[in-house]
C-alpha cells in the first residue's frame, strides 16, 4: 500500500514479534496564527492572522485543501496594530 512501510518489533508483553505498519503522511499545513490573537470589532475574524472565527474554530478538522484555500487568502494579511497602552 502506498504511503506505508512495515517492520517487525519485539513486543515483550505479547510474547514475541509483531508487525507494525507505519503510515507515512505529508506534513500538515501549518497554521497562519501569529500569536497576535484578537477579534475585530464585529467579532468576525482575527486581526492577527486574518482568519474568520469559523476558520479558527475548525482549523484542526479542515482538510489540507481547505487549509490551502485559507492560507492563500491570508498569505499577505498584515496584522492590525493595537494602540499602545
GISUL-V455872 format. One record per residue. N is the residue number from 1. RES is the residue in three letters. PSI is psi in degrees with one decimal (none if undefined). OMEGA is omega in radians with two decimals (* if undefined). Layout:
n->{N	N}
res->{RES	RES}
psi->{PSI	PSI}
omega->{OMEGA	OMEGA}
This chain:
n->{1	2	3	4	5	6	7	8	9	10	11	12	13	14	15	16	17	18	19	20	21	22	23	24	25	26	27	28	29	30	31	32	33	34	35	36	37	38	39	40	41	42	43	44	45	46	47	48	49	50	51	52	53	54	55	56	57	58	59	60	61	62	63	64	65	66	67	68	69	70	71	72	73	74	75	76	77	78	79	80	81	82	83	84	85}
res->{UNK	UNK	UNK	UNK	UNK	UNK	UNK	UNK	UNK	UNK	UNK	UNK	UNK	UNK	UNK	UNK	UNK	UNK	UNK	UNK	UNK	UNK	UNK	UNK	UNK	UNK	UNK	UNK	UNK	UNK	UNK	UNK	UNK	UNK	UNK	UNK	UNK	UNK	UNK	UNK	UNK	UNK	UNK	UNK	UNK	UNK	UNK	UNK	UNK	UNK	UNK	UNK	UNK	UNK	UNK	UNK	UNK	UNK	UNK	UNK	UNK	UNK	UNK	UNK	UNK	UNK	UNK	UNK	UNK	UNK	UNK	UNK	UNK	UNK	UNK	UNK	UNK	UNK	UNK	UNK	UNK	UNK	UNK	UNK	UNK}
psi->{136.3	141.9	7.2	149.9	150.7	153.5	159.7	144.5	154.0	134.5	94.0	-34.9	-23.1	6.5	41.8	-158.4	143.3	149.9	136.2	123.2	125.8	126.5	116.7	118.3	156.1	152.2	137.7	155.8	130.7	154.7	145.4	2.9	135.4	10.5	34.6	37.8	125.6	135.1	147.7	173.8	-33.3	-2.5	38.9	-24.5	171.5	132.8	-6.0	-38.4	-15.9	-1.1	152.5	162.5	-40.3	-41.3	-38.4	-48.1	-39.8	8.3	-47.0	-25.8	-2.1	151.1	164.8	-35.7	-42.4	-41.6	-38.9	-37.3	-44.8	-45.1	-39.9	-37.6	-36.7	2.4	-33.4	12.7	131.5	120.7	142.6	133.8	134.5	143.0	144.7	142.5	none}
omega->{-3.13	3.10	3.14	2.97	-3.10	3.06	3.09	3.11	3.02	3.13	-3.02	-3.12	-3.11	3.01	3.06	-3.06	3.12	3.09	-3.14	3.09	3.09	3.10	3.14	-3.10	3.06	3.12	3.14	3.09	3.14	3.09	3.08	-3.11	3.14	-3.10	3.04	-2.96	3.06	3.12	3.08	-3.06	-3.14	-3.11	3.13	-3.07	-3.12	3.11	3.12	-3.08	3.10	3.11	3.04	3.11	3.12	3.13	3.12	-3.10	-3.04	-3.05	-3.08	-3.12	3.13	3.05	3.09	3.13	3.12	3.11	3.14	3.10	3.13	-3.13	3.12	-3.11	-3.05	-3.03	-3.13	-3.12	3.06	3.14	3.06	-3.13	3.08	3.08	3.12	3.14	*}
